[in-house]
Amino acid sequence: MILEVKNVKKSFGSKKILDDINFSIDSGEILGIVGLSGGGKSTLAKIIARLIPSDGGQIFLCGEDITHARDNNFYKNMQMIFQNPEDSFDPRRKLGKSIAEPLEKYFGVENLKNRVEKLLMEVGLPKNYSERYPREVSGGECQRAAIARAISINPKLLICDEATSALDVTIQAQIVSLIKNLCVERGISCIFITHDLQIAKKIANRVLVLENSRLKRLNESKFGEVLQWIT
């Protein structure tokens, strides 16, 4: 088991966002989590990634309780891809430098230039993109670079928080396919968070719905009916 989330709770003021959240992910599994905008999906992702604290519960990564971990060493086993890729890069640094940062930080890898160029080609970008700044590439290209950075240290778990929602439909399909193929090829487990049920079904082995602050199995939820009503 790569990840286990136990009894996680979160409120903002009097509003309950997450209530007794429980789930686990096996090695190599892609788990889809869907829900309406503002339903708490990104909050859950940030709690798992230790970007914000929970109000209760525990998070185990590779068997280690990271709920209150005092250091960030667990990030070598967990990486995150965000909704707006350009915002996740330092605009003053070239993409190659940002992609190399996790390798240098956690493993002190040598020959970083060659490693970065191979990663760029693996995600479908020319190797000379290492010399470009985030503002000099398109949204889809920037997201590919973000994926290259996330997989650079071959983490056990990848968290994709609305990783395609800021992209147009054609590029969305390409990025979903890329993430799925990389996870399968590298044996990476993945939490794929989205408000798009069809995308979740395409990429995930299993889909859960975050609805009214609780996680439900897809067949126990009315989320699909809500989507039909909206469209």
C-alpha positions as CSV (number, residue, x, y, z in Angstrom):
1,M,0.0,0.0,0.0
2,I,1.4,3.4,-1.1
3,L,-1.0,5.8,0.6
4,E,-3.5,5.4,3.4
5,V,-5.8,8.3,4.5
6,K,-7.6,7.7,7.8
7,N,-10.4,9.8,9.3
8,V,-9.2,13.1,7.8
9,K,-11.4,16.1,8.7
10,K,-11.2,19.8,7.7
11,S,-13.4,22.8,8.3
12,F,-13.0,26.5,7.4
13,G,-14.8,28.4,10.1
14,S,-18.3,26.8,10.5
15,K,-18.2,25.2,7.1
16,K,-17.3,21.5,7.1
17,I,-15.2,20.7,4.0
18,L,-14.0,17.1,4.7
19,D,-15.7,14.8,7.1
20,D,-14.1,11.5,8.1
21,I,-12.3,10.8,4.8
22,N,-10.9,7.3,4.4
23,F,-9.2,5.6,1.4
24,S,-6.1,3.9,0.3
25,I,-4.0,3.4,-2.9
26,D,-2.1,0.4,-3.9
27,S,1.2,0.3,-5.8
28,G,0.7,1.3,-9.4
29,E,-3.0,2.2,-8.9
30,I,-4.5,5.4,-10.5
31,L,-7.4,6.6,-8.3
32,G,-9.8,9.2,-9.7
33,I,-11.4,11.7,-7.2
34,V,-14.2,13.7,-8.8
35,G,-16.6,16.3,-7.5
36,L,-18.1,19.7,-8.2
37,S,-16.0,22.9,-8.0
38,G,-15.6,24.1,-4.5
39,G,-16.4,20.7,-3.0
40,G,-13.1,20.2,-1.2
41,K,-11.1,18.2,-3.8
42,S,-8.1,20.5,-3.8
43,T,-8.3,20.9,0.0
44,L,-7.9,17.1,0.3
45,A,-4.9,17.1,-2.1
46,K,-3.2,19.9,-0.2
47,I,-3.7,18.0,3.1
48,I,-2.2,14.8,1.7
49,A,0.7,16.8,0.3
50,R,1.1,18.5,3.7
51,L,0.6,22.0,2.2
52,I,-2.1,22.7,4.8
53,P,-2.9,20.9,8.0
54,S,-6.0,18.8,8.7
55,D,-8.2,19.2,11.7
56,G,-7.9,15.5,12.5
57,G,-7.0,12.1,11.1
58,Q,-3.8,10.5,9.8
59,I,-1.9,10.2,6.5
60,F,0.5,7.3,5.9
61,L,2.9,7.3,2.9
62,C,4.8,4.1,2.2
63,G,3.9,2.9,5.7
64,E,5.2,6.1,7.4
65,D,2.9,8.4,9.3
66,I,3.6,11.8,7.7
67,T,0.6,13.6,9.4
68,H,2.9,15.7,11.5
69,A,6.3,15.1,9.9
70,R,8.8,17.8,10.8
71,D,11.0,17.5,7.7
72,N,10.1,17.3,4.0
73,N,12.0,14.1,3.2
74,F,8.8,12.4,2.3
75,Y,8.5,14.5,-0.8
76,K,11.0,12.2,-2.5
77,N,8.2,9.7,-2.5
78,M,5.3,12.1,-3.4
79,Q,5.1,14.9,-6.0
80,M,2.3,17.1,-7.1
81,I,1.1,18.6,-10.4
82,F,-1.1,21.7,-10.1
83,Q,-3.9,23.2,-12.1
84,N,-1.9,26.3,-13.4
85,P,1.5,25.0,-14.3
86,E,3.1,28.4,-14.9
87,D,2.3,29.5,-11.4
88,S,4.2,26.4,-10.0
89,F,7.4,27.5,-11.7
90,D,9.7,30.4,-10.6
91,P,9.3,32.8,-13.5
92,R,13.0,33.9,-13.1
93,R,14.4,30.5,-13.6
94,K,14.6,28.5,-16.8
95,L,12.6,25.3,-17.0
96,G,15.7,23.1,-17.0
97,K,16.8,24.5,-13.7
98,S,13.4,23.9,-12.1
99,I,13.1,20.4,-13.4
100,A,16.6,19.6,-12.1
101,E,15.8,21.0,-8.6
102,P,14.3,17.8,-7.1
103,L,17.1,15.6,-8.4
104,E,19.7,17.9,-6.9
105,K,17.9,18.3,-3.6
106,Y,17.0,14.7,-2.8
107,F,19.7,12.7,-4.6
108,G,22.6,15.1,-5.5
109,V,22.5,13.7,-9.1
110,E,25.3,14.5,-11.4
111,N,25.0,15.1,-15.2
112,L,21.8,17.0,-14.5
113,K,21.7,18.6,-18.0
114,N,21.5,15.2,-19.7
115,R,18.9,13.9,-17.2
116,V,16.7,17.0,-17.7
117,E,16.9,16.7,-21.5
118,K,15.9,13.0,-21.3
119,L,13.0,13.9,-19.1
120,L,11.8,16.6,-21.5
121,M,11.9,14.2,-24.4
122,E,10.0,11.6,-22.3
123,V,7.1,14.1,-21.8
124,G,7.1,15.1,-25.5
125,L,9.1,18.3,-25.4
126,P,12.3,19.2,-27.4
127,K,15.4,19.0,-25.1
128,N,16.2,22.7,-25.9
129,Y,13.1,23.7,-23.9
130,S,15.4,23.4,-20.8
131,E,16.6,26.9,-21.8
132,R,13.2,28.5,-22.0
133,Y,11.4,30.4,-19.3
134,P,7.8,29.4,-18.2
135,R,6.4,32.5,-20.0
136,E,8.0,31.4,-23.3
137,V,5.9,28.2,-23.6
138,S,2.2,27.4,-24.0
139,G,0.1,26.1,-21.2
140,G,0.2,22.6,-22.4
141,E,4.0,22.7,-22.8
142,C,4.4,24.2,-19.4
143,Q,2.3,21.4,-17.9
144,R,4.5,18.8,-19.7
145,A,7.5,20.5,-18.1
146,A,5.7,20.3,-14.7
147,I,5.1,16.6,-15.3
148,A,8.8,16.1,-16.1
149,R,9.8,17.8,-12.9
150,A,7.3,15.7,-10.9
151,I,8.5,12.3,-12.3
152,S,12.2,13.3,-12.2
153,I,12.8,11.5,-8.9
154,N,10.5,8.6,-9.8
155,P,8.1,9.2,-6.8
156,K,5.9,6.5,-5.4
157,L,2.9,8.8,-5.6
158,L,1.8,11.5,-8.0
159,I,-1.0,13.9,-7.0
160,C,-2.6,15.6,-10.0
161,D,-4.9,18.5,-8.8
162,E,-7.1,19.5,-11.7
163,A,-4.0,19.1,-13.9
164,T,-6.0,19.4,-17.1
165,S,-8.8,21.9,-16.3
166,A,-6.9,25.0,-17.4
167,L,-6.1,23.5,-20.9
168,D,-8.2,23.2,-24.0
169,V,-10.0,19.9,-24.8
170,T,-7.4,18.6,-27.3
171,I,-4.5,19.3,-25.0
172,Q,-6.4,17.8,-22.1
173,A,-6.6,14.5,-23.8
174,Q,-2.9,14.5,-24.6
175,I,-1.9,15.3,-21.0
176,V,-4.3,12.6,-19.6
177,S,-2.8,10.0,-21.9
178,L,0.8,11.2,-21.0
179,I,0.2,10.9,-17.2
180,K,-1.5,7.5,-17.5
181,N,1.3,6.1,-19.7
182,L,4.0,7.5,-17.4
183,C,2.4,6.0,-14.3
184,V,2.0,2.6,-15.9
185,E,5.5,2.6,-17.4
186,R,7.2,3.7,-14.1
187,G,4.8,2.0,-11.7
188,I,3.8,5.2,-10.1
189,S,0.6,5.4,-8.1
190,C,-1.6,8.5,-8.8
191,I,-4.4,10.5,-7.4
192,F,-6.1,12.2,-10.3
193,I,-8.4,15.0,-9.0
194,T,-10.9,16.4,-11.5
195,H,-14.5,17.8,-11.9
196,D,-14.8,15.9,-15.2
197,L,-16.2,12.4,-14.7
198,Q,-15.4,11.3,-18.2
199,I,-11.7,12.2,-17.8
200,A,-11.6,10.4,-14.5
201,K,-13.1,7.3,-16.1
202,K,-10.5,7.3,-18.9
203,I,-7.4,7.5,-16.6
204,A,-8.4,5.8,-13.4
205,N,-8.6,2.2,-12.2
206,R,-11.1,3.3,-9.6
207,V,-13.2,6.5,-9.1
208,L,-14.4,8.0,-5.9
209,V,-16.7,11.0,-5.5
210,L,-16.3,13.8,-3.0
211,E,-19.8,14.9,-2.2
212,N,-21.2,16.7,0.8
213,S,-17.8,16.5,2.5
214,R,-17.6,12.7,2.2
215,L,-16.1,10.3,-0.2
216,K,-18.4,7.8,-1.9
217,R,-18.1,5.1,-4.5
218,L,-19.2,6.3,-7.9
219,N,-22.2,3.9,-8.0
220,E,-23.4,5.3,-4.6
221,S,-23.3,8.9,-5.7
222,K,-25.6,11.1,-7.8
223,F,-22.7,13.0,-9.2
224,G,-23.3,11.7,-12.7
225,E,-26.9,12.9,-12.6
226,V,-25.7,16.3,-11.4
227,L,-23.3,16.5,-14.4
228,Q,-26.2,15.6,-16.8
229,W,-28.3,18.3,-15.2
230,I,-25.6,20.9,-15.5
231,T,-24.9,20.1,-19.2
